[in-house]
């Protein structure tokens, strides 16, 4: 599967299938600090990713007006 990481932007290829939580563990990424998007759909930690998926991992950004 193709994985696109943001901040900084980089691309990786990994063999699937695997669940989102296993992917994040392998990449040593805290799953509470990122959003995982397949296509244009947000996926949960227990979602199964296949070998031909393209996944984007974005950091969670919070903020607002004080």
ROSE-4610 file (N, C-alpha, C; in Angstrom, 1 decimal, always signed):
// ROSE-4610
residu = [X/X/X/X/X/X/X/X/X/X/X/X/X/X/X/X/X/X/X/X/X/X/X/X/X/X/X/X/X/X/X/X/X/X/X/X/X/X/X/X/X/X/X/X/X/X/X/X/X/X/X/X/X/X/X/X/X/X/X/X/X/X/X/X/X/X/X/X/X/X/X/X/X/X/X/X/X/X/X/X/X/X/X/X/X/X/X/X/X/X/X/X/X/X/X/X/X/X/X/X/X/X/X/X/X/X/X/X/X/X/X/X/X/X/X/X/X/X/X/X/X/X/X/X/X/X/X/X/X/X/X/X/X/X/X/X/X/X/X/X/X/X/X/X/X/X/X/X/X/X/X/X/X/X/X/X/X/X/X/X/X/X/X/X/X/X/X/X/X/X/X/X/X/X/X/X/X/X/X/X/X/X/X/X/X/X/X/X/X/X/X/X/X/X/X/X/X/X]
num = [1/1/1/2/2/2/3/3/3/4/4/4/5/5/5/6/6/6/7/7/7/8/8/8/9/9/9/10/10/10/11/11/11/12/12/12/13/13/13/14/14/14/15/15/15/16/16/16/17/17/17/18/18/18/19/19/19/20/20/20/21/21/21/22/22/22/23/23/23/24/24/24/25/25/25/26/26/26/27/27/27/28/28/28/29/29/29/30/30/30/31/31/31/32/32/32/33/33/33/34/34/34/35/35/35/36/36/36/37/37/37/38/38/38/39/39/39/40/40/40/41/41/41/42/42/42/43/43/43/44/44/44/45/45/45/46/46/46/47/47/47/48/48/48/49/49/49/50/50/50/51/51/51/52/52/52/53/53/53/54/54/54/55/55/55/56/56/56/57/57/57/58/58/58/59/59/59/60/60/60/61/61/61/62/62/62/63/63/63/64/64/64/65/65/65/66/66/66]
x = [+0.8/+0.0/+0.9/+0.3/+1.1/+0.6/+1.6/+1.3/+1.9/+1.1/+1.5/+1.5/+2.6/+2.7/+2.8/+2.2/+2.3/+3.1/+3.7/+4.5/+5.6/+6.7/+7.0/+6.4/+6.2/+5.6/+6.6/+6.2/+7.0/+6.1/+6.5/+5.7/+6.5/+5.7/+6.3/+5.4/+6.0/+5.3/+5.4/+4.3/+4.3/+3.4/+3.7/+2.9/+1.7/+0.6/-0.7/-1.0/-2.1/-3.1/-2.6/-3.2/-2.9/-4.0/-4.2/-5.1/-4.4/-5.2/-4.7/-3.8/-4.3/-3.5/-2.1/-2.1/-0.8/+0.1/-0.4/+0.4/+1.0/+0.2/+0.7/+1.8/+1.6/+2.6/+3.9/+3.8/+5.0/+5.7/+5.0/+5.6/+6.0/+5.7/+5.9/+5.2/+3.9/+3.1/+2.0/+1.9/+0.8/-0.5/-1.4/-2.7/-3.6/-3.4/-4.3/-3.8/-2.6/-2.1/-2.3/-2.9/-3.1/-4.5/-4.8/-6.0/-5.5/-6.2/-5.8/-7.0/-6.6/-7.6/-7.3/-8.3/-8.2/-9.1/-8.6/-9.4/-9.8/-11.1/-11.6/-12.4/-12.1/-12.8/-11.9/-12.3/-11.5/-11.8/-10.7/-10.8/-10.4/-10.9/-10.7/-9.5/-9.0/-7.9/-8.1/-9.3/-9.6/-9.9/-9.8/-10.1/-9.0/-9.4/-8.4/-8.0/-6.7/-6.2/-5.6/-5.9/-5.4/-4.1/-3.5/-2.3/-2.4/-3.5/-3.7/-4.3/-4.4/-4.9/-3.9/-4.4/-3.6/-4.1/-3.2/-3.6/-2.8/-3.5/-2.8/-2.9/-1.8/-1.7/-1.4/-2.4/-2.2/-2.2/-1.4/-1.4/-2.7/-3.2/-4.3/-3.9/-4.7/-4.4/-5.6/-5.4/-6.5/-6.2/-7.2/-7.0/-8.2/-8.2/-9.3/-9.1/-10.1/-10.0/-10.2/-9.4/-9.5/-10.4]
y = [-1.2/+0.0/+1.2/+2.3/+3.6/+4.4/+4.9/+5.7/+7.1/+8.1/+9.5/+10.1/+10.6/+11.2/+12.7/+13.4/+14.9/+15.4/+16.6/+17.3/+16.5/+16.3/+16.6/+15.6/+16.1/+15.2/+14.1/+12.9/+11.8/+10.7/+9.8/+8.7/+7.4/+6.4/+5.0/+4.0/+2.9/+1.7/+0.6/+0.0/-1.1/-2.2/-3.4/-4.6/-4.7/-5.0/-5.2/-6.7/-7.1/-6.3/-6.2/-5.1/-4.9/-3.9/-4.0/-3.0/-1.7/-0.6/+0.7/+0.7/+0.2/+0.3/-0.4/-1.5/-2.2/-1.4/-0.7/+0.2/+1.3/+1.9/+3.0/+2.5/+1.3/+0.7/+0.5/+0.0/-0.3/+1.0/+2.1/+3.4/+4.2/+3.6/+4.2/+5.6/+5.6/+6.8/+6.7/+7.6/+7.6/+7.8/+6.8/+6.9/+8.0/+8.5/+9.6/+10.9/+11.0/+12.2/+12.4/+11.4/+11.5/+11.1/+11.5/+11.1/+10.2/+9.1/+8.2/+8.2/+8.5/+8.7/+7.8/+7.0/+6.2/+6.8/+7.2/+7.9/+9.2/+9.4/+10.6/+10.2/+9.1/+8.6/+8.4/+9.0/+8.8/+7.3/+6.6/+5.3/+5.1/+4.1/+3.9/+2.9/+2.7/+1.9/+0.4/+0.0/-1.5/-1.7/-0.7/-0.8/-1.7/-2.6/-3.4/-2.6/-2.5/-1.9/-3.0/-2.8/-3.8/-3.3/-4.2/-4.0/-2.8/-2.7/-1.6/-0.3/-0.1/+1.1/+2.2/+3.4/+4.6/+5.3/+5.5/+6.0/+7.3/+8.3/+9.5/+9.6/+9.9/+10.1/+11.5/+12.2/+13.6/+13.9/+14.8/+15.1/+15.8/+15.6/+16.2/+17.7/+18.6/+20.0/+20.6/+21.2/+21.8/+23.3/+24.0/+25.5/+26.2/+27.5/+28.3/+29.7/+30.4/+31.8/+31.8/+32.5/+32.6/+33.8]
z = [+0.0/+0.0/+0.0/-0.5/-0.5/+0.7/+1.4/+2.6/+2.4/+2.6/+2.5/+3.9/+4.4/+5.7/+5.5/+6.4/+6.3/+7.5/+7.2/+8.2/+8.8/+8.2/+6.8/+5.8/+4.6/+3.6/+3.1/+3.2/+2.6/+2.2/+1.4/+0.9/+1.2/+1.6/+1.9/+1.2/+0.9/+0.4/+1.4/+1.8/+2.7/+2.2/+2.5/+2.1/+3.0/+2.4/+3.1/+3.0/+3.5/+4.3/+5.7/+6.4/+7.8/+8.3/+9.6/+10.2/+10.5/+10.6/+10.8/+12.1/+13.2/+14.4/+14.2/+13.5/+13.2/+12.4/+11.4/+10.6/+11.4/+12.3/+13.1/+14.1/+14.6/+15.5/+14.8/+13.6/+12.8/+12.5/+12.2/+11.9/+13.2/+14.4/+15.7/+15.7/+15.4/+15.4/+16.4/+17.3/+18.3/+17.6/+17.7/+16.9/+17.4/+18.6/+19.1/+18.5/+17.9/+17.4/+15.9/+15.2/+13.8/+13.3/+12.1/+11.4/+10.2/+10.0/+8.9/+7.9/+6.6/+5.6/+4.4/+4.0/+2.8/+1.8/+0.7/-0.3/+0.3/+0.4/+1.1/+2.4/+2.9/+4.1/+5.3/+6.4/+7.7/+8.1/+8.5/+8.9/+10.4/+11.0/+12.4/+12.6/+13.8/+14.1/+13.8/+13.8/+13.5/+12.0/+11.2/+9.7/+9.1/+8.2/+7.4/+6.2/+6.0/+4.8/+3.9/+2.6/+1.6/+0.9/+0.2/-0.5/-1.5/-2.1/-3.1/-2.6/-1.3/-0.8/-0.8/-0.9/-0.7/+0.6/+1.5/+2.9/+3.1/+3.7/+4.1/+5.6/+6.2/+7.7/+8.0/+8.6/+8.9/+10.4/+10.9/+12.3/+12.7/+13.9/+14.4/+14.7/+14.3/+14.5/+15.3/+16.4/+17.1/+17.3/+17.6/+17.9/+17.7/+17.7/+17.5/+18.1/+18.1/+18.6/+20.1/+20.8/+22.2/+22.6]
